[in-house]
Amino acid sequence: MPSHLAVLGELTINNKSILDRTKIRGNVDVRFLFFRGNIEFNEEDVDGYEAGYINGPVRVVKRTINNLRISSNMHAPGVNCDHYFYPYHVEVPVLLTRSLFVNDMNLRITADYYGEPFDSAYVEGDMRSVRLGVESSADNRLESIRNTGWIALSGVTGSVVTGVSIPDDIAAHVEIRPYLVDGKSLVDPPENHPGMEPEAGFLMSMLPGFPRGEYVMHMIHTFSSQAYEPSLAVRGRLADVESSSRLSLRAVELSQIK
């Protein structure tokens, strides 16, 4: 029986659980017969079931069949999504669809942390940090930044670096922007308890010319029990695959995140 899926259900660094929930917030422009409208959805509208599992010597692969419940009687078609689990990072699928009925889609894919495990954030190509836990605000603290390949969170607990891998056939037709909100008192329904300490990830929007079809991107989360070192990333050592948009084990080793 299909059940709701969360792309990352739990994250523990140095024996401390820090992940509240993974959020998938978005809206679709739907056109079906005489109906035209914009429908909002969240992570509780993503259905799916596990279809296969491979435990290999280098990585673990889990395949799920996922679909988006657009309304009570309308679902996007089921799509194969492969989750990849490596020793120091995971690659989690994100579905973008444009079809006869779905004309446009905008997504916010983030991880909501709790317990204030991080005190600073960094983005690709900038050694300056954004201080966390100083003030509470629902505004995106990275609103002015475009075309960055990854965002890093760092603190005494450890560090998490999140990037996005985009299929070549849609790379020119999707905009990716970093997202960072920080505040203990903030509430973001359907979550009913306060606290985004912080919430970090990416905003994704379709651009003109986005081709019809089902496309799977991957959010790539790299974990470390050590603090993040920005000088290594600025010298190009953090991610050296596809213009710093994809983190890999090789990139992890080069940046000394272990």
Beta strands, then each sheet from edge to edge (+ up, - down):
strand 1: 3-4
strand 2: 12-13
strand 3: 16-17
strand 4: 19-32
strand 5: 35-41
strand 6: 46-55
strand 7: 60-71
strand 8: 74-75
strand 9: 79-85
strand 10: 89-98
strand 11: 102-113
strand 12: 120-123
strand 13: 130-131
strand 14: 150-155
strand 15: 158-165
strand 16: 174-183
strand 17: 196-206
strand 18: 213-224
sheet 1: 1+ 6- 7+ 8-
sheet 2: 1+ 6- 7+ 9- 10+ 18- 15+ 14- 12+ 13-
sheet 3: 2+ 3-
sheet 4: 5+ 4- 11+ 17- 16+
end
